[in-house]
Amino acid sequence: MRVLNNLVLFPLRVVLSALQFILNIFIKIECLVAGIVLVFLGICAVLSLINGMWLQLGIFAMIIVAVLILLFISAQIMLCVELAYDKIHEI
């Protein structure tokens, strides 16, 4: 029974490992790009605050919030994949 269980779960482990690897690379690239973008948007937000351009400040703030939400969603997806891999590994 144990051998049959391993034969059934092996392809799922391979797929989850590949997905985890791809997500890990994606998150590292995303964090690098998000860091550069957030610095640029922060500078633009400060300049629009100094000049009193309130509409542009709101637009920059919403873009910053969207970038942060995207980072949190990708981290949550990575966490779900890791938990699924751990649960399958325990079986």
Secondary structure as a PSIPRED ss2 file (coil, helix, strand):
# PSIPRED VFORMAT (PSIPRED V4.0)

   1 M C   1.000  0.000  0.000
   2 R H   0.000  1.000  0.000
   3 V H   0.000  1.000  0.000
   4 L H   0.000  1.000  0.000
   5 N H   0.000  1.000  0.000
   6 N H   0.000  1.000  0.000
   7 L H   0.000  1.000  0.000
   8 V H   0.000  1.000  0.000
   9 L H   0.000  1.000  0.000
  10 F H   0.000  1.000  0.000
  11 P H   0.000  1.000  0.000
  12 L H   0.000  1.000  0.000
  13 R H   0.000  1.000  0.000
  14 V H   0.000  1.000  0.000
  15 V H   0.000  1.000  0.000
  16 L H   0.000  1.000  0.000
  17 S H   0.000  1.000  0.000
  18 A H   0.000  1.000  0.000
  19 L H   0.000  1.000  0.000
  20 Q H   0.000  1.000  0.000
  21 F H   0.000  1.000  0.000
  22 I H   0.000  1.000  0.000
  23 L H   0.000  1.000  0.000
  24 N H   0.000  1.000  0.000
  25 I H   0.000  1.000  0.000
  26 F H   0.000  1.000  0.000
  27 I H   0.000  1.000  0.000
  28 K H   0.000  1.000  0.000
  29 I H   0.000  1.000  0.000
  30 E H   0.000  1.000  0.000
  31 C H   0.000  1.000  0.000
  32 L H   0.000  1.000  0.000
  33 V H   0.000  1.000  0.000
  34 A H   0.000  1.000  0.000
  35 G H   0.000  1.000  0.000
  36 I H   0.000  1.000  0.000
  37 V H   0.000  1.000  0.000
  38 L H   0.000  1.000  0.000
  39 V H   0.000  1.000  0.000
  40 F H   0.000  1.000  0.000
  41 L H   0.000  1.000  0.000
  42 G H   0.000  1.000  0.000
  43 I H   0.000  1.000  0.000
  44 C H   0.000  1.000  0.000
  45 A H   0.000  1.000  0.000
  46 V H   0.000  1.000  0.000
  47 L H   0.000  1.000  0.000
  48 S H   0.000  1.000  0.000
  49 L H   0.000  1.000  0.000
  50 I H   0.000  1.000  0.000
  51 N H   0.000  1.000  0.000
  52 G C   1.000  0.000  0.000
  53 M C   1.000  0.000  0.000
  54 W H   0.000  1.000  0.000
  55 L H   0.000  1.000  0.000
  56 Q H   0.000  1.000  0.000
  57 L H   0.000  1.000  0.000
  58 G H   0.000  1.000  0.000
  59 I H   0.000  1.000  0.000
  60 F H   0.000  1.000  0.000
  61 A H   0.000  1.000  0.000
  62 M H   0.000  1.000  0.000
  63 I H   0.000  1.000  0.000
  64 I H   0.000  1.000  0.000
  65 V H   0.000  1.000  0.000
  66 A H   0.000  1.000  0.000
  67 V H   0.000  1.000  0.000
  68 L H   0.000  1.000  0.000
  69 I H   0.000  1.000  0.000
  70 L H   0.000  1.000  0.000
  71 L H   0.000  1.000  0.000
  72 F H   0.000  1.000  0.000
  73 I H   0.000  1.000  0.000
  74 S H   0.000  1.000  0.000
  75 A H   0.000  1.000  0.000
  76 Q H   0.000  1.000  0.000
  77 I H   0.000  1.000  0.000
  78 M H   0.000  1.000  0.000
  79 L H   0.000  1.000  0.000
  80 C H   0.000  1.000  0.000
  81 V H   0.000  1.000  0.000
  82 E H   0.000  1.000  0.000
  83 L H   0.000  1.000  0.000
  84 A H   0.000  1.000  0.000
  85 Y H   0.000  1.000  0.000
  86 D H   0.000  1.000  0.000
  87 K H   0.000  1.000  0.000
  88 I H   0.000  1.000  0.000
  89 H H   0.000  1.000  0.000
  90 E H   0.000  1.000  0.000
  91 I C   1.000  0.000  0.000
